Amino acid sequence: MDEKTVVPQRSQKSPGFAAFLSICLPFGVGALYNGQRNKALLHLLILFGLINAIVHGGSGLLFGLLIAAFYFYQIFDNVQSAKAINAAAAGQPATEAVEGATDITATGSIFWGIFLIVLGVLLTLANFEIIPYRTLGDYWPVAVIVIGLKLVYDSVAKSKKGN
């Protein structure tokens, strides 16, 4: 007698429906549909944090652009997550971690962690009116310069390592 192993089937996620939910309800509902509760909560906090920054006198241009960028990012992210979940359910290698932070690989760089910590501290100080949001709006290009310097540094280090 030939015994077969029964593997529980994960439900398929529709990338189109994830996109539809993300377009209509851009505060984490697409991630919630994909079964990613932590990501849904993070999307909710980011969106309402950006809206709160505008309401409390933040630079409308800066935070408006950040809201627009986040809106399109979360649509793309939820579609890719749905595709990765489907690929994992089909037994194909998924290109990204979908079940949480357990599959995150270390890159050896702490830049983004430090960058996000500094950004969080600045926004918290602005929420407590220690520094005005207008100041953050005036100096936001410094963040772009720092990120550009980091990318140039990584490129130079990679080319030196390759030679």
Residue pairs with C-beta under 8 A, 6 or more apart in sequence:
9 89
10 85
10 88
10 89
11 89
12 86
12 89
13 33
13 34
13 35
13 81
13 82
13 85
13 86
14 82
15 79
15 82
15 83
15 86
17 33
17 82
18 30
18 33
18 34
18 78
18 79
18 81
18 82
19 30
19 75
19 78
19 79
21 29
21 30
21 33
21 78
22 29
22 30
22 74
22 75
22 78
22 79
23 75
26 43
26 47
26 71
26 74
26 75
27 43
27 44
27 47
27 48
28 39
28 40
28 41
28 42
28 43
28 44
28 47
28 74
29 40
30 43
30 74
30 75
30 78
31 37
31 39
31 40
31 43
31 74
31 77
31 78
31 81
32 40
33 78
33 82
34 78
34 81
34 82
34 85
34 98
35 85
36 81
36 98
36 99
36 100
38 100
38 101
39 77
39 81
43 74
46 70
47 67
47 70
49 123
50 63
50 66
50 67
50 70
51 67
52 127
53 63
53 123
53 126
53 133
54 60
54 63
54 64
54 67
56 126
56 127
56 133
57 132
57 133
57 134
58 126
58 133
58 134
58 136
58 137
59 133
59 134
59 136
59 137
59 138
59 140
61 137
62 136
62 137
62 140
63 137
80 96
81 96
81 98
84 94
84 95
84 96
84 98
85 94
85 98
87 93
87 94
87 95
88 94
88 98
97 103
97 104
109 154
111 150
115 143
115 146
115 147
119 143
122 131
122 136
123 136
125 131
126 132
126 133
126 135
126 136
